[in-house]
Amino acid sequence: MSSGPINLAVLVSGSGTTLQNLIDRIASCELDANIRLVIGSKPDLLGLRRATQANLRTEIVDRRIYSDCSDFSQKVFSLCGGAKVNLICLAGWLCLLQIPSEFEGRIMNIHPSLLPSFGGPGMFGRRVHQAVLDYGCKVSGCTVHFVDATYDTGPIILQRTCPVLEDDTSEALARRVGEQERIAYPEAIRLFQSGRLTIEGRRVRIHEGGP
């Protein structure tokens, strides 16, 4: 891939904190990227308002008006293709997608746990952190992975960890995991941008070198 800016589409279903992190990293020159498109899965999302405030192009593909995943996915990927993006970043996106061949290995997601633990349908936001606490885990963190046809099961790119403290609440743990997320996602994008990632079955190899 070119060493120039990478063109991103960011898909949101909620408040857009991950989107805001990418916006901020680009503004501070920590990430050499252009966000060409932000897609929301329903109207009136805070994530879409963040995008508008940053003068980014936004589109709404409301999952509720599509009868099946195929038609919904076709619309999403038609917009991404038209925007000529190199990589699609899910940022709190809660909808399954049927991935066309041209976008295989070009979609990332970040999840607020150490997958494969505490992933799957319904596991998002504070639910994840409460489940970690209820299980009695001593360590948590985040996972950046390539996206496949099911929730949170694609090949893992990288993970970052943080401790679970004795007096943690889900809110406190979420803040600590969020600190790691803000580092991990831009790093995964930079690795993709520099051509250092290879998918081999369930494994993602990270090659040395790059710019």
MINURO-83888 format. One line per field, with one value per residue: residue number from 0; z, y, x of N, C-alpha, C in turn. Coordinates in nm, 4 decimals. Example, Ala and Ser with C-alpha at 12.3 -4.5 7.8 and 13.67 -1.06 7.14 Angstrom:
i	0 1
nZ	0.7800 0.7080
nY	-0.5690 -0.2250
nX	1.3190 1.2850
caZ	0.7800 0.7140
caY	-0.4500 -0.1060
caX	1.2300 1.3670
cZ	0.7800 0.7870
cY	-0.3300 0.0030
cX	1.3200 1.2900
This chain:
i	0 1 2 3 4 5 6 7 8 9 10 11 12 13 14 15 16 17 18 19 20 21 22 23 24 25 26 27 28 29 30 31 32 33 34 35 36 37 38 39 40 41 42 43 44 45 46 47 48 49 50 51 52 53 54 55 56 57 58 59 60 61 62 63 64 65 66 67 68 69 70 71 72 73 74 75 76 77 78 79 80 81 82 83 84 85 86 87 88 89 90 91 92 93 94 95 96 97 98 99 100 101 102 103 104 105 106 107 108 109 110 111 112 113 114 115 116 117 118 119 120 121 122 123 124 125 126 127 128 129 130 131 132 133 134 135 136 137 138 139 140 141 142 143 144 145 146 147 148 149 150 151 152 153 154 155 156 157 158 159 160 161 162 163 164 165 166 167 168 169 170 171 172 173 174 175 176 177 178 179 180 181 182 183 184 185 186 187 188 189 190 191 192 193 194 195 196 197 198 199 200 201 202 203 204 205 206 207 208 209 210
nZ	0.0000 -0.0583 0.0820 0.1444 0.2754 0.4230 0.3137 0.4872 0.5826 0.8373 1.0540 1.2511 1.5419 1.7686 2.0264 1.9209 2.0247 1.9544 1.6870 1.7336 1.8545 1.6358 1.4682 1.6257 1.6395 1.3749 1.3411 1.5074 1.3706 1.4276 1.2981 0.9672 0.7723 0.5919 0.6658 0.4748 0.4769 0.6941 0.8240 0.9642 1.1510 1.2133 1.2384 1.4029 1.5719 1.8154 1.7267 1.4524 1.4733 1.5788 1.3558 1.1695 1.2958 1.2578 0.9936 0.8173 0.5637 0.5908 0.6028 0.6325 0.6910 0.7622 0.9568 1.0289 0.8240 0.6324 0.5036 0.5138 0.5866 0.3624 0.1694 0.3231 0.3730 0.1135 0.0487 0.2351 0.1556 -0.1047 -0.0742 0.0556 -0.1413 -0.3404 -0.2206 -0.2380 -0.0442 0.1431 0.3725 0.6041 0.9100 1.1876 1.4450 1.7236 1.5928 1.5450 1.3804 1.1882 0.8914 0.5509 0.3810 0.0853 -0.1659 -0.2466 -0.0270 0.1669 0.4314 0.4630 0.6554 0.9805 1.3343 1.6720 1.9951 2.3336 2.5066 2.5858 2.3331 2.2560 2.4714 2.6250 2.4034 2.1130 2.0191 2.1530 2.3323 2.4166 2.4923 2.8275 2.9156 2.8539 3.0226 3.2743 3.2676 3.2656 3.5235 3.6802 3.6315 3.7587 3.6562 3.6406 3.4627 3.1880 2.8737 2.5315 2.1921 1.8604 1.5530 1.2361 1.0438 1.0133 0.9102 1.1403 1.4837 1.6358 1.5809 1.3964 1.2612 1.4900 1.5227 1.6975 2.0559 2.3623 2.7086 3.0416 3.4002 3.6143 3.8818 4.2392 4.3478 4.1298 3.9250 3.6556 3.5073 3.5800 3.4929 3.2215 3.1508 3.1843 3.0028 2.7754 2.7477 2.6472 2.4104 2.2613 2.1909 2.0581 1.8218 1.6284 1.5955 1.4784 1.2370 1.1243 1.0886 0.8944 0.6904 0.6258 0.5044 0.6566 0.7548 0.7361 0.6660 0.7747 0.7707 1.0838 1.1975 1.2245 1.0852 1.1797 1.0138 1.0144 0.9701 0.7283 0.6885
nY	-0.1186 0.2305 0.4787 0.7116 0.9098 0.7075 0.6155 0.6225 0.4678 0.5116 0.3393 0.3808 0.3254 0.4502 0.6617 0.7494 0.7690 0.6293 0.7031 0.9763 0.9610 0.8769 1.0977 1.2898 1.1852 1.2010 1.4783 1.5536 1.4605 1.2061 0.9966 0.9149 0.9796 0.9984 1.0557 0.9558 0.9050 0.8720 0.6435 0.6002 0.3739 0.4361 0.7233 1.0399 0.9976 1.0471 1.0020 1.0646 1.3373 1.4196 1.3683 1.5500 1.7906 1.7817 1.8309 1.6161 1.3872 1.2441 0.9617 0.7953 0.4708 0.3123 0.0445 -0.0587 -0.0273 -0.2087 -0.5251 -0.7492 -0.8728 -0.8794 -0.6847 -0.4563 -0.4623 -0.4426 -0.1779 -0.0372 -0.1113 -0.0248 0.2518 0.2784 0.1816 0.3703 0.5906 0.5329 0.4060 0.2756 0.1227 0.0002 0.0998 -0.0229 0.1314 0.1037 -0.0099 -0.1940 -0.3803 -0.6763 -0.7659 -0.8619 -0.9498 -0.8371 -0.9801 -0.7974 -0.6441 -0.8099 -0.8710 -0.6035 -0.4687 -0.3542 -0.4002 -0.2858 -0.4220 -0.4148 -0.6061 -0.8896 -1.0759 -1.4282 -1.4028 -1.2785 -1.1749 -1.1530 -1.1739 -0.9079 -0.8304 -0.5553 -0.2269 -0.1202 -0.3616 -0.5543 -0.4908 -0.5218 -0.7935 -0.8927 -0.8138 -0.9559 -1.2142 -1.2267 -1.1621 -1.0831 -0.9362 -0.7240 -0.5687 -0.4686 -0.5588 -0.5509 -0.6513 -0.8211 -0.8167 -1.0625 -1.2788 -1.3042 -1.2014 -1.0576 -1.2507 -1.2536 -1.2737 -1.1916 -0.8882 -0.7193 -0.6890 -0.5141 -0.4764 -0.4236 -0.3812 -0.5329 -0.3861 -0.4258 -0.2802 -0.2046 -0.0557 -0.1006 0.1311 0.2485 0.0533 0.0588 0.3093 0.2649 0.0573 0.1962 0.3784 0.2103 0.1302 0.3664 0.3796 0.1374 0.1096 0.3136 0.2206 -0.0338 0.0442 0.1868 -0.0258 -0.1781 0.0115 0.0336 -0.2042 -0.4290 -0.6408 -0.9731 -1.2082 -1.5312 -1.7879 -1.8243 -1.6598 -1.3475 -1.2241 -1.0051 -0.8196 -0.7301 -0.4071 -0.1611 0.1798
nX	0.0834 0.0354 0.2565 0.1368 -0.1453 -0.4007 -0.7220 -1.0205 -1.3307 -1.5647 -1.7735 -2.0573 -2.2634 -2.3394 -2.2233 -1.9821 -1.7191 -1.4889 -1.4619 -1.4121 -1.1634 -1.0062 -1.0388 -0.9114 -0.6498 -0.5705 -0.5781 -0.3690 -0.1566 -0.0684 -0.1738 -0.1759 -0.4083 -0.7216 -1.0536 -1.2948 -1.5629 -1.8403 -2.0595 -2.3759 -2.5799 -2.8357 -3.0556 -2.9761 -2.7563 -2.5028 -2.2472 -2.2669 -2.3122 -2.0699 -1.9091 -2.0155 -1.9495 -1.6792 -1.6609 -1.6936 -1.8006 -2.1207 -2.3399 -2.6544 -2.7507 -3.0086 -3.0618 -3.3078 -3.4884 -3.4351 -3.5046 -3.3451 -3.0104 -2.8497 -2.9386 -2.9059 -2.6280 -2.5316 -2.5946 -2.4361 -2.1730 -2.1724 -2.1690 -1.9207 -1.7488 -1.7935 -1.6820 -1.4205 -1.2522 -0.9753 -0.9783 -1.2138 -1.3408 -1.4915 -1.6676 -1.7927 -2.0029 -2.2960 -2.4139 -2.4507 -2.2674 -2.2691 -1.9966 -1.8556 -1.6367 -1.4406 -1.3895 -1.2922 -1.0681 -1.0268 -1.1600 -1.1883 -1.2391 -1.2842 -1.2880 -1.4019 -1.2721 -1.0599 -1.0632 -1.0998 -1.2789 -1.5735 -1.7147 -1.9353 -2.2912 -2.4823 -2.2883 -2.1548 -2.0288 -2.0902 -2.1872 -1.9990 -1.7817 -1.8979 -1.9492 -1.6887 -1.6056 -1.7928 -1.7143 -1.4774 -1.2263 -0.8770 -0.7366 -0.8015 -0.8831 -0.8384 -0.9259 -0.8220 -0.9444 -0.9730 -1.2737 -1.5243 -1.7959 -1.9477 -2.0203 -1.7446 -1.5456 -1.3408 -1.0009 -0.7404 -0.5692 -0.4186 -0.3741 -0.4280 -0.3608 -0.4953 -0.5005 -0.7500 -0.8952 -0.9376 -1.1519 -1.3002 -1.5527 -1.7908 -1.7829 -1.5382 -1.3580 -1.4178 -1.3170 -1.0424 -0.9908 -1.0641 -0.8540 -0.6560 -0.7734 -0.7667 -0.5025 -0.4586 -0.6226 -0.5457 -0.2807 -0.3158 -0.4306 -0.2161 -0.0349 -0.1697 -0.1765 0.0937 0.1411 0.2049 0.0613 -0.0512 -0.2969 -0.3332 -0.5179 -0.6542 -0.4732 -0.3048 -0.0270 0.2313 0.4556 0.8003 0.9582 0.8585 0.7378
caZ	0.0000 -0.0648 0.2085 0.1655 0.3652 0.3979 0.3113 0.5778 0.6149 0.9772 1.0717 1.3906 1.5863 1.9004 2.0642 1.8342 2.0933 1.8746 1.5748 1.7808 1.8725 1.5045 1.4251 1.7034 1.6011 1.2433 1.3603 1.5732 1.2799 1.4748 1.2030 0.8332 0.7164 0.5600 0.6846 0.3557 0.4917 0.8198 0.8053 1.0852 1.1310 1.2367 1.2476 1.5311 1.6550 1.8566 1.6378 1.3300 1.5069 1.5874 1.2190 1.1100 1.3562 1.2000 0.8490 0.7447 0.4927 0.6638 0.5393 0.7215 0.6348 0.8773 0.9522 1.0542 0.7040 0.5401 0.5439 0.5386 0.5986 0.2302 0.1111 0.4096 0.3489 -0.0220 0.0529 0.3081 0.0786 -0.2226 -0.0317 0.0815 -0.2702 -0.4082 -0.1543 -0.2705 0.0810 0.1530 0.4924 0.6776 1.0545 1.2692 1.5654 1.7951 1.4938 1.6076 1.2797 1.1058 0.7513 0.4543 0.3246 -0.0523 -0.1799 -0.2628 0.1026 0.2615 0.4815 0.4596 0.7560 1.1167 1.4470 1.8038 2.0950 2.4644 2.5910 2.5236 2.2615 2.2354 2.5906 2.6399 2.2742 2.0586 2.0146 2.2754 2.4176 2.3776 2.5934 2.9690 2.9380 2.8478 3.1420 3.3888 3.2571 3.3098 3.6690 3.7383 3.6175 3.8477 3.5824 3.6954 3.3512 3.0747 2.7680 2.4059 2.0778 1.7236 1.4690 1.1074 1.0554 0.9278 0.8949 1.2681 1.5815 1.7179 1.5595 1.2922 1.3038 1.5804 1.4779 1.8182 2.1814 2.4694 2.8357 3.1591 3.5174 3.6771 4.0208 4.3352 4.3717 4.0016 3.8716 3.5095 3.4529 3.5996 3.4029 3.0853 3.1274 3.1727 2.8736 2.6723 2.7278 2.5610 2.2785 2.1892 2.1379 1.9756 1.6895 1.5344 1.5668 1.3820 1.1075 1.0707 1.0422 0.7672 0.5943 0.5849 0.4402 0.7452 0.8056 0.6481 0.7279 0.7444 0.8467 1.1999 1.2485 1.1524 1.1048 1.1724 0.9579 1.0510 0.8659 0.7011 0.7063
caY	0.0000 0.3566 0.5377 0.8336 0.8961 0.5995 0.6638 0.5413 0.4840 0.4760 0.3003 0.4054 0.2978 0.5087 0.7943 0.7911 0.7998 0.5750 0.7964 1.0994 0.9308 0.8784 1.2376 1.3599 1.1344 1.2584 1.6215 1.5691 1.3999 1.0741 0.9007 0.9741 0.9233 1.0811 0.9900 0.9955 0.8768 0.8166 0.5869 0.5678 0.2676 0.4956 0.8691 1.1103 0.9433 1.1416 0.9794 1.1423 1.4787 1.4411 1.3726 1.6767 1.8963 1.7723 1.8561 1.4908 1.3414 1.1446 0.8941 0.7099 0.3477 0.2706 -0.1018 -0.0955 -0.0196 -0.3141 -0.6519 -0.8528 -0.8278 -0.8678 -0.5544 -0.3566 -0.4655 -0.3931 -0.0328 0.0091 -0.1288 0.0605 0.3837 0.2711 0.1695 0.4988 0.6847 0.4868 0.3905 0.1632 0.0441 0.0323 0.0861 -0.0254 0.2105 0.0893 -0.0534 -0.3079 -0.4555 -0.7733 -0.7313 -0.9622 -0.8820 -0.8754 -1.0253 -0.6871 -0.5834 -0.9064 -0.8284 -0.4568 -0.4165 -0.3760 -0.3649 -0.2897 -0.4752 -0.3793 -0.7178 -0.9731 -1.1841 -1.4566 -1.3883 -1.1672 -1.1223 -1.2141 -1.0926 -0.8414 -0.7942 -0.4265 -0.1229 -0.1528 -0.5030 -0.6294 -0.4652 -0.5834 -0.9378 -0.9163 -0.8025 -1.0645 -1.3383 -1.2213 -1.1530 -0.9961 -0.8579 -0.7020 -0.4963 -0.4515 -0.6392 -0.5067 -0.7713 -0.8136 -0.8520 -1.1681 -1.2798 -1.3131 -1.1028 -1.0628 -1.3773 -1.2434 -1.2876 -1.0864 -0.8106 -0.6890 -0.6727 -0.4413 -0.5177 -0.3369 -0.4581 -0.5160 -0.3541 -0.4896 -0.1996 -0.1534 -0.0573 -0.1125 0.2618 0.2672 -0.0384 0.1093 0.4193 0.2099 -0.0113 0.2995 0.4310 0.1166 0.1356 0.4857 0.3485 0.0163 0.1195 0.3809 0.1363 -0.1356 0.1109 0.2138 -0.1531 -0.2077 0.1128 0.0079 -0.3348 -0.5211 -0.7427 -1.0834 -1.3017 -1.6723 -1.8601 -1.7477 -1.5787 -1.2283 -1.2038 -0.8686 -0.8274 -0.6235 -0.3088 -0.0598 0.3160
caX	0.0000 0.1087 0.2970 0.0587 -0.2598 -0.4945 -0.8594 -1.1005 -1.4721 -1.5881 -1.9137 -2.0934 -2.4007 -2.3605 -2.1744 -1.8722 -1.5936 -1.3788 -1.4489 -1.3479 -1.0215 -0.9412 -1.0355 -0.8079 -0.5169 -0.5398 -0.5512 -0.2389 -0.0579 -0.0274 -0.2296 -0.1749 -0.5312 -0.8373 -1.1835 -1.3702 -1.7056 -1.8895 -2.1927 -2.4488 -2.6796 -2.9670 -3.0419 -2.9658 -2.6503 -2.3983 -2.1334 -2.2874 -2.2935 -1.9243 -1.8571 -2.0577 -1.8689 -1.5452 -1.6755 -1.6802 -1.9201 -2.1971 -2.4527 -2.7317 -2.8075 -3.0883 -3.0807 -3.4472 -3.5725 -3.3943 -3.5662 -3.2445 -2.8719 -2.7893 -2.9691 -2.8428 -2.4835 -2.5057 -2.5985 -2.3184 -2.0504 -2.1817 -2.1224 -1.7764 -1.6821 -1.8023 -1.5910 -1.2848 -1.1772 -0.8821 -1.0045 -1.3360 -1.3207 -1.6126 -1.6431 -1.9176 -2.1027 -2.3632 -2.4890 -2.3788 -2.2498 -2.2255 -1.8803 -1.8217 -1.4986 -1.3458 -1.3604 -1.2378 -0.9382 -1.0179 -1.2532 -1.1414 -1.3249 -1.2214 -1.3802 -1.3474 -1.2285 -0.9576 -1.1296 -1.2419 -1.3621 -1.6676 -1.7573 -2.0552 -2.4135 -2.5240 -2.1750 -2.0986 -2.0357 -2.0719 -2.2190 -1.8732 -1.7014 -1.9645 -1.9267 -1.5504 -1.6042 -1.8715 -1.6386 -1.3628 -1.1003 -0.7730 -0.6830 -0.8907 -0.8141 -0.9111 -0.8820 -0.8495 -0.9469 -1.0410 -1.4149 -1.5782 -1.9412 -2.0167 -1.9773 -1.6227 -1.4748 -1.2397 -0.8606 -0.6952 -0.4532 -0.3398 -0.4459 -0.3616 -0.4184 -0.4918 -0.5420 -0.8809 -0.8654 -1.0277 -1.2720 -1.3469 -1.6886 -1.7872 -1.7450 -1.3943 -1.2879 -1.4375 -1.2215 -0.9074 -0.9856 -1.0700 -0.7188 -0.5844 -0.8372 -0.7218 -0.3696 -0.4573 -0.6854 -0.4548 -0.1652 -0.3577 -0.4478 -0.0822 0.0215 -0.2364 -0.1336 0.2315 0.1485 0.2753 -0.0299 -0.0892 -0.3911 -0.3067 -0.6185 -0.6985 -0.3636 -0.2591 0.1161 0.2795 0.5898 0.8934 0.9868 0.7583 0.7866
cZ	0.0000 0.0737 0.2368 0.2576 0.3232 0.4060 0.3886 0.5614 0.7584 0.9956 1.2199 1.4165 1.7180 1.9146 1.9842 1.9052 2.0162 1.7507 1.6186 1.8035 1.7394 1.4506 1.4947 1.6637 1.4643 1.2585 1.4218 1.4922 1.3342 1.3830 1.0689 0.7555 0.6815 0.5893 0.5739 0.3773 0.6319 0.7963 0.9425 1.0563 1.1664 1.2483 1.3906 1.6259 1.6932 1.7679 1.5076 1.3564 1.5207 1.4466 1.1514 1.1646 1.3014 1.0482 0.7660 0.6754 0.5754 0.5769 0.6461 0.6420 0.7505 0.8673 0.9620 0.9290 0.6013 0.5916 0.5720 0.5380 0.4627 0.1693 0.1906 0.3802 0.2116 -0.0242 0.1220 0.2203 -0.0527 -0.1894 -0.0081 -0.0478 -0.3451 -0.3495 -0.1738 -0.1449 0.0733 0.2653 0.5569 0.8248 1.1245 1.4027 1.6492 1.7032 1.5423 1.5095 1.2069 0.9610 0.6706 0.3701 0.1814 -0.0646 -0.1872 -0.1308 0.2060 0.3020 0.4811 0.5546 0.8931 1.2168 1.5730 1.9058 2.2331 2.5597 2.5175 2.4596 2.2576 2.3580 2.5805 2.5080 2.2326 2.0652 2.1517 2.3660 2.3629 2.4949 2.7343 3.0000 2.9416 2.9778 3.2665 3.3867 3.3007 3.4618 3.7343 3.7335 3.7096 3.7785 3.6514 3.5900 3.2480 2.9687 2.6453 2.2959 1.9487 1.6340 1.3330 1.1232 0.9597 0.9376 1.0262 1.3671 1.6483 1.6994 1.4556 1.3478 1.3795 1.5275 1.5959 1.9380 2.2776 2.5998 2.9396 3.2785 3.5522 3.8264 4.1143 4.3528 4.2427 3.9895 3.7200 3.4461 3.4648 3.5062 3.2585 3.0545 3.1054 3.0408 2.7598 2.6442 2.6338 2.4200 2.1963 2.1317 2.0311 1.8347 1.5912 1.4984 1.4644 1.2426 1.0449 1.0190 0.9079 0.6580 0.5400 0.5243 0.5247 0.8000 0.6980 0.7250 0.6796 0.8284 0.9607 1.2520 1.1590 1.1851 1.0870 1.1303 1.0046 0.9363 0.8490 0.7286 0.8531
cY	0.1247 0.4072 0.6681 0.8091 0.7793 0.6568 0.5682 0.5709 0.4378 0.4532 0.3080 0.3672 0.3665 0.6440 0.8409 0.8259 0.7459 0.6601 0.9219 1.0773 0.9350 1.0205 1.3122 1.3155 1.1877 1.4056 1.6457 1.5086 1.2690 0.9631 0.9704 0.9176 1.0332 0.9994 1.0400 0.9860 0.8246 0.7708 0.5561 0.4657 0.3112 0.6459 0.9145 1.0494 1.0535 1.1253 1.0570 1.2915 1.5109 1.4543 1.5046 1.7925 1.8983 1.7905 1.7305 1.4563 1.2334 1.0873 0.8112 0.5906 0.2821 0.1217 -0.1407 -0.0945 -0.1250 -0.4485 -0.7605 -0.7921 -0.8027 -0.7300 -0.4419 -0.3482 -0.4095 -0.2407 0.0225 0.0023 -0.0523 0.2012 0.3843 0.2606 0.3006 0.6024 0.6466 0.4750 0.2683 0.0680 0.0942 0.0034 0.0875 0.0413 0.2119 0.0530 -0.1849 -0.3994 -0.5554 -0.7256 -0.8560 -0.8967 -0.9286 -0.9033 -0.9093 -0.6189 -0.6851 -0.8663 -0.6780 -0.3925 -0.4541 -0.3400 -0.3622 -0.3296 -0.4537 -0.4969 -0.7920 -1.0927 -1.3079 -1.4479 -1.2641 -1.0967 -1.1870 -1.1234 -1.0348 -0.7967 -0.6679 -0.3303 -0.1746 -0.2979 -0.5869 -0.6126 -0.5253 -0.7344 -0.9757 -0.9124 -0.9191 -1.1973 -1.3421 -1.2142 -1.0552 -0.9036 -0.8410 -0.6258 -0.4835 -0.5347 -0.5672 -0.6295 -0.7386 -0.8682 -0.9652 -1.1657 -1.2902 -1.2139 -1.1428 -1.1904 -1.3692 -1.2508 -1.1654 -1.0204 -0.7789 -0.6735 -0.5909 -0.4709 -0.4061 -0.4188 -0.4329 -0.4988 -0.4073 -0.4121 -0.1439 -0.1573 -0.0743 0.0191 0.2846 0.1776 0.0086 0.2216 0.3650 0.1343 0.0904 0.3628 0.3409 0.1147 0.2525 0.4691 0.2401 0.0375 0.1962 0.2965 0.0290 -0.0752 0.1401 0.0859 -0.1937 -0.1148 0.0842 -0.1310 -0.4424 -0.6330 -0.8467 -1.1769 -1.4421 -1.7564 -1.7736 -1.6541 -1.4566 -1.2111 -1.0567 -0.8721 -0.7087 -0.5238 -0.2128 0.0781 0.3550
cX	0.0876 0.1434 0.2229 -0.0583 -0.3494 -0.6353 -0.9493 -1.2494 -1.4883 -1.7379 -1.9487 -2.2389 -2.4322 -2.2960 -2.0539 -1.7437 -1.4732 -1.3553 -1.3758 -1.1999 -0.9475 -0.9321 -0.9218 -0.6674 -0.4752 -0.5013 -0.4141 -0.1241 0.0004 -0.0783 -0.2422 -0.2931 -0.6296 -0.9625 -1.2744 -1.5210 -1.7317 -2.0328 -2.2525 -2.5575 -2.8211 -2.9480 -3.0130 -2.8635 -2.5521 -2.2756 -2.1458 -2.2705 -2.1449 -1.8646 -1.8918 -1.9758 -1.7267 -1.5460 -1.6495 -1.8116 -1.9897 -2.3091 -2.5233 -2.7826 -2.8815 -3.1210 -3.2276 -3.5337 -3.5357 -3.4451 -3.4643 -3.1048 -2.8086 -2.8125 -2.9041 -2.6937 -2.4491 -2.5034 -2.4742 -2.1940 -2.0531 -2.1323 -1.9716 -1.6975 -1.6812 -1.7097 -1.4448 -1.1974 -1.0861 -0.9183 -1.1331 -1.3108 -1.4561 -1.5809 -1.7708 -2.0330 -2.1633 -2.4346 -2.3995 -2.3731 -2.2161 -2.1166 -1.8548 -1.6727 -1.4005 -1.3124 -1.3120 -1.0968 -0.9176 -1.1175 -1.1995 -1.2503 -1.2394 -1.3258 -1.3197 -1.3268 -1.1189 -1.0262 -1.0404 -1.3300 -1.4507 -1.6971 -1.8882 -2.1759 -2.4491 -2.4120 -2.1103 -2.1103 -2.0143 -2.1072 -2.0915 -1.7956 -1.7649 -1.9458 -1.7857 -1.5417 -1.6776 -1.7965 -1.5170 -1.2285 -1.0043 -0.7133 -0.7939 -0.8127 -0.9016 -0.8472 -0.9179 -0.8407 -1.0071 -1.1824 -1.4483 -1.7300 -2.0174 -1.9562 -1.8457 -1.5410 -1.3645 -1.0981 -0.8101 -0.5682 -0.3627 -0.4322 -0.3608 -0.4347 -0.4129 -0.5391 -0.6882 -0.8549 -0.9739 -1.1581 -1.3315 -1.4991 -1.6785 -1.7445 -1.5947 -1.3140 -1.3007 -1.3395 -1.0808 -0.8907 -0.9855 -0.9351 -0.6388 -0.6432 -0.7852 -0.5815 -0.3777 -0.5115 -0.5971 -0.3328 -0.1997 -0.3753 -0.3119 -0.0169 -0.0389 -0.1854 0.0060 0.2498 0.2128 0.1873 -0.0601 -0.1812 -0.3585 -0.4011 -0.6691 -0.5910 -0.3401 -0.1108 0.1512 0.4261 0.6733 0.9070 0.8721 0.8135 0.7874
